Amino acid sequence: MKKGYHGKILWIDLTAKTHREEVIDDKTYELFLGGYGLASKIIFDHQKPKLPPLHPDNILGIMSGLLTNGRAVFNGRWMLAGRSPLTGTWGDANSGGDFAPAIKNSGYDGFFITGKSAAPVYLLINDSKVEILDAHDLWMKKDAVETESFLKTRHGADYKAITIGAGGEHLSLISGVVNAKGRLAGRSGFGALMGSKNLKAICVKGSHEMVVHDSDAVWNSTSTFLTDLVNNLNDFGKTMKNSGTAGTLTDSAESGDSPVKNWVGVGTIDFPESMANKINAFDVTKYEVEKYACYGCPFGCGGICELPGKKLLKETHRPEYETLCGFGVQLINDNVESIFMANELCNRAGVDSISCATTLNWAFEAYEKGFITLKQTGGIPLEWGNADSVVKMVDQMVNNHGFGKNLKDGVRQAVINLGIPQMESAAMHVHGQELPMHDSRNTEGGLSLGIGYEVEPTPGRHTSTFSGIDEYIEKEQKDEAKLQRTLNRHFGKKKLQSKYTINDQISSPDLGTTLKNGSCAEDIINALGLCNFGFYLGPMVPFVEWINGTTGWKLSLDDCLTIGQRIKTVRHAFNIREGIDMSKMRMPERARGNPTLTQGPNAYSPNVLMWDDAKAAYFTAMGWDPTTTKPLEATLDKLNLPTVKHQLYGN
């Protein structure tokens, strides 16, 4: 009997209007777990190389995690995987909400969609019953939030749905996929891939329960962890519980974690504390009418809000830090209601707020420098701090009209659409994916973030490393003195920053190994379907115990890190097979610190001298050639990846 997983996936061909089950052997789960780990194996083996990103034969994977529907907690993430329409590289995105358990309930560990329907459709999955249904009454008629509500009314409230909005329908390269009335798997542009297949939504329910090997053992680990959370919640955790990531905004702006004015400004000067406080913590949560928790979350860092007098904001998700920073700090906009509106417009259209805000920042700078005119924008002044212009331009971008049509595919394409090569160096992206709201020049965490932006198979993403894995390694090695130093470094009572910039400045003599461990740990988290936030609240997450108790395996932490390395290597090899030179992945010079800032907390950042050496150390530690980044044959043998070896070396 399978334990922790069903051992099968569902393939749906929209061109042929057929579906089939594929049984996956136990060994594959032991090698790749679930989530995008399992997806990396399936997609690498089945994807035809070098197809255009929106070709019908491109595969879209929709995954639950290995620990979904078990007795762990923070286990509510679901994932998308495939070739990114935005970057052309391996792409993945994940979200919380309520869709992950529905996948497992259906009796499958994931769905894989190929082909293209001749007309708009949606999928209705109830256990093994799969229907491909007409979506003409939804396509271009209902946004993502309306579509979810409509499908639940039509088919039953016990169904869970993921949908696209106008962004995906218009094939916006920065569009994502929506669940839970506005929670997005936003990165990599998968809304465009779903839209290119004429697939409006996937609506799922099922009756399959998840079998756990030793339910009591898993629950004992969970109970101990939850008790520890109550007794030893750190300052970051307390902030998250009260106001979610919105509570980190002011500190991030003042500490240098937040980029400002398209990465040329300084928070303490351009967006001082008096402005930041207007879009931070209470000034956001004062609109909250109820707390929101994703599936499997004992914490509940989300919030449902209502802004009086604004019809579209009668029921809306509280903006996250990334959105508050992108449409607020970056654009010098302290009007919180405008950020709520920009957030809701993105959510309903299914557009990634990170990419949308970063693209808009570029446009504001181009306007300031005279490369974009008031006539071009239709009379909308793209001026820093103009809240009305922010909302109007977001509406145009996400709904594909007016000047916003030039921006709807992200910043790399905007440079081309508008013919402004002089502004190419100001386009803040890595290989097409817009940089997030965490400054790589920052001395507290910036180095590992920046390396992740450049070396991650899904480039330009902040959720690519978990530097706190050092603590887990040291605990397993039972070096208590060293453990205490690491605890102090990672989770001590420091000045509060957003979770991804808790101090992880590298001081290890083995820089490459430190970077490798953090990178591989993140792949484990995503393969398990766990939420990153659970790992930053103070107590250590017993994920190894959860894996073993759920499956009956006997993995060590080192075994898990090897699995993470295997997953990372397959995702990386996918890019190499696509003909992408990963050695040339590079942030814009601004993000590297060239020219250096001369004011503020990131002034004269020492990171500028470390990028290339740190990357080479990382590639070497991963067992990849430090010059070409190609995984060495010996590494592929060690990781038991014969198919990858054959694809890369032909033997």
Summary of the structure (lengths in Angstrom):
residues: 651
radius of gyration: 22.8
end to end distance: 36.0
largest distance: 67.0
contacts: 2538
relative contact order: 0.13
helix: 46%
strand: 12%
